[in-house]
Amino acid sequence: MKGAMRTKGVSCRSTWGVVLVGALGCGGASGPSYTPVSATSQGSLYTLDLGDLKMVIDASEGARITEFSLRGNNVLTGTSVDASNYGSTFWPSPQSSWCSAGGSCWPPIGAIDYQPYTGTIDPATNVIQLTSGTATLAGFPSSMLTVIKQFTPIPTSGAVDVTYTLTNTSPDVTISVAPWQVSRVLDTGGLTFFPSPDGSVTYSSGTDPKFTFTYADGNLWYAFMPVTSNSKGLADGSGWIAHVTRAGLMYLLAYPDIQRSEAAAGEAEVELYTGQGAGYVEMETQGALTSVAPGGTLAWTVRWKLRQLQLGTSVAVGSSTLASFAASQLAQ
């Protein structure tokens, strides 16, 4: 990438150059507030408000997160970009377990990805909890499982903890799965980066040669470019990933780090995907492959943060100020 993204004045629209966002961000004379906290529901939509931070979950669509916004600026894509693949969802990994063929399995499992969940709100803690119907992993005949998604406000850190709990409800079938979160962000002008132990990347078959990661100062960086084929990169990470939008927002996800050997077969801790004309990039993070016995559970938590970039933050591949800002926000 030959430059950096610039955000001008309070409009927060950006071009390639130097970031000019004020230290207090756009949209006001003070920094963001993460109080008061409230959790509400209207129809199938569940909303968690932490002052200027907002998360919306649609229980009717697989308890998919459809909005994660700071002062009204949503970092996730909606149905206007893709009618089926939007927002943030959860899948069991590996993908090869979704079908009996053991490969090229699509679409995702309906009960987990897009069918209705039932929900509750704890009025004392403002915790939202949504539960799926019973699903089956075709790779494990006669298997039965459910997924609970819990959304916990953490106002002291300006964050939301999203905990996915997979329960094996089968009386006699053991399953081996890893947790997998998939978040879709707008492709145009985005920059994604995450720490990597050695900078090695595996690209899926058929990936466009323009779809490449750059290793710099201990991080792998992906600056979006249009592709002519479905393209995916897989890499080992170190427990967090960041994405910067053209509006100067940094979307931060932190989760338990795993070793390369702990990932499911054919998968990785971090995966990035886009397709020809897709309009979005998938930020995919995974946990360790785990054997879950009948009656057992697998719980995995991802901490979500959304921040406005500070004055002087250069948005470019290898930017030390951008990496430092991410580190400072992760520490909060």
N, C-alpha and C positions, 0 to 999 in steps of 0.2 A: 504494500500500500504506500503510495507516494505522497503522503501528506497526513493531515490530521483533520478531525472534524471540528468545525467551529460553530458555536452557538451564539447568536447575536442578540444582545439586549434582552428585554423581557419577553420577546416573542418566542424565544427558545427554539426557533427553527435553525437548522445548521447546514453548513457547507464544509468542504474540506479545507482545514487551516488550523488555527489554534483556538481552543475552547475559550470563550469569553464570558461564560456564565459566572455571575457573581457568587461569592462564597455563601450567600444565603439563598442561592437558587433563584428560580424564576417564580413569579406569581405572588410576590409579597415582600414586605420589608423585614420579615423575621423568618427564622428557620422553621422547619416543620414541627408540628406538635403531634404526639402520639396518644393524647388523651383529649376528651373522654373516650372510654371504650364502651361499645354496645354491640349486641348480636341480635338480629331481627330476622324474621322470615315473612315473605309475601308470596303466596302460591308455592311454586317449586323453588323460588330463589331465596337463598340464605345469604345474609350480608353481615360482615364483620367490619366494624368501623373502629379505627384507632386514630382519632383526631383527623389528620390530613391523609392517613393511609387507609385504603379500603380494599377488601377482598369480597368477591361475590361468587357463590357456588350455585350451580343449577342442579338440584337433586333429580330432576326429570331426565337429565342427560349424563348419567353416569357419575353424578356428583362432581362434574367437571368444573374447574375454576375458570370462570369466564372473564373475570376482571381482577387485576391487581394494579391499583392506581395510586399515584401520589398527586394530591391536589387535582384530581380529575383526569390525569394523564395515564391511560391504561397501557401497560407494557405488553399485554397478551393480544393475540389476534382474535378476531371474531368471525362470524359466519359470512361476513361480506368478503373475506379473503378466501375461505374454503368452507363449504357448507357442512362438511363432516370432520375435517381435521383442523381444530381450532382450540384455543384455550390451553389448559393444562390438565393432563389425565394421568392415570396410573395403570400400568400393565404388570402382569407376572412375567418374569424372564426365565429362560430364554424364549424367544419368539418361536423357536422350533417346537416348543411344547404345546402350542395352541392347536395343532392339527396332527392327525395320525400319520401324515406323510413325513413329518419331522423336518420340514424345510419349506421355505416360501409360504409360510402360513399368514394369511390375511383374509378377512379383516380381524381386528382384535375381538376378544371374547365379549359378547354383548352384555352379559350381566355385570361385568366389571367396568367396561368402557363407556357404554352409552345407554343402558337401560336404567329405569328409575331406582333410586335409593330412597330409603325412609330416614327421616331425620328428627333430631331433638336438639334443644338448646338448654344449657344449664344456666338459669338466670343468675346464679350466685357467682359464676366464674366467666360467663359469656363464651363458654366453649361450645362449639357446634360439632355434632357427631352425626355422620350419615352412614347408613349400612346398606350394602348391596343385597340382591337376591343371591340364590345359590348358583354357582358356576361350576363348569367342568373343564378340566384340562385334558384335551383329547390325547395328549402324549402320555397320560396316566389313566388308563381305562378305569371307569367306575369311580373316578375321583370326584370329590365334592368340596367346595371351598366358598368362603364369603370374604368380603373386604369391608373394613370399617375405615372411614376417613375422618380424622379428628382435627379440628382447626382451633388452635389455642392462641389467644392474643398475648404478646409479650411486650407491653408498652415501654418497659424500662430499656429495651433494646431496639425499639422501633421495628418489631418483627412479628411474624406469624409463624408458629410451629405447625407444620402439617405432618401428622403422623398417620402412616398407613399400616393397618394391622390385618394381615391375612390369616384366616383361621381354617384349618383343615377339618371339615365337618364330616368327612368320610369315616365309617366305623372301622375300616380295615385297609385303606390304601395310603401309603406314605408317598409324599410328593417332594420333589427337589426343585426349589424356585428361588429366584432373587427378586427383590423389589426394584421397580423401574418407573421413574417419573419422567414424563414427556411434556415439555412446555414449548408452545409455538409462539415465536416472536416475529415481527415484521422483518423481511429480509433486507429491503433497501436501506443502505447506509449503516447497517449494524456491524458491531465489532464484538466478538466473543473471545474470551480468554480464560485459561485455567492453568494451575501449576502442573507440571509434568516431571516425573523423576528423571527421565532420560530423553524426552522429546520424540520418541518413536510413535509412529502413526500407521495404522492399517487401513487402507481404503478398500471399500467394497467393490466387487466386480462390476465393471461398467461405469464407475465413477468418472465424471468429466475431469480431464487433466487440470482444468482451471480451479477445481475444488481442492484447495491445498491449505495446510496448516503451516505456520511459520514458528520455529522454536527460537525464542530470544529471552535471555535473562531468566531462565528457569520456567518460563511459561510457554504454552502453546497458544497461538493466536490465529483466529479465523476472521478475515474481513470479507464480507459477502461479495460474490461476483455471480452474475447469471450463469446458469449451467444448461447444457443441452441434453442431460440425462439425469436420472435419479442418482444422487451422489451422497456418500456417507463416509465419515472418518471415525475410527475407533481408537481410543488411547487410554492409558492408565492416567489417573489423576491423583490429587492429594486432598480430596474432601471438600472442594468448593469450586464454583464456576461463576463467572460474571459475564453479563451482556450489556453493552452500551448502545442506546438508541440514538437516532438522529436528533431527538429532542433533548439530549443530554442527561437522560436518566440511566442510572446503573442498577440493573436487576441482579441481585446477589442470592445465590443458593449455597447453603452449607449443609453437609451431611457426613455421616461416618466414612472415613477413608477406608479403602480396601486394598489389598495387594493384588497384583495382576493375576496371580494364580487363583484368587478367590472368586473371580468373575465367572458367570455361566459360560458354557461352551458357545463360541461364536459371538460373544458379547464382550463388553468392556465397561469400566467404571464411567467413562464419558464417551458419548457418541453424539455427533452433530450430523444433521441430515437436511438436505433440500432437494427439490426436483425442478425439472424444466417448467417454468411458469408457475411454480407452486405459490409464490407470494409470501412464503414464511420459511423460517429456519426452525428445526426442532433441536432444542437443548435437552439432551437425554442423560440422566444420571442413574446409576445402578448401585445396588448394594451387593453383598456377598451371597453366593449360591448357598442355600441352606436346606437341609433335610427337615421336613416338617411331618411329624408322625400324626396319626389320627388323634384329633382332639388338641393338637398343638397349634401354636401361633408363631407368626413372624412379624415383628413390629419394627418399623423404620421411620425415622423422623428427618424431615428436611426443613431447615430454617429459611424463611423467605424474608428478604429485605429489598427495599426500593429507595434509592437515593438520588438527589440532584447533584450533578457534578459541581465542584468548586472552581473558583476563579483560577485560571492558569493551567487547568488540567488538560494536557495534550492527549487527544484521542487518536492514537496511531499505533500500529503494530510495534510492540517493544517499548511503549511509553512507560518510563519509570514512575512518573507522577501518577499515571492511571493505576498502575499496580500498587503503588503506595496508598492511594486513596482506597482501593479495594481492601487492602490489609487493615487500614484503620477502621473501616466500617465493619469488617468481620469481627474485630476485637470488641466492638460495643455489645 
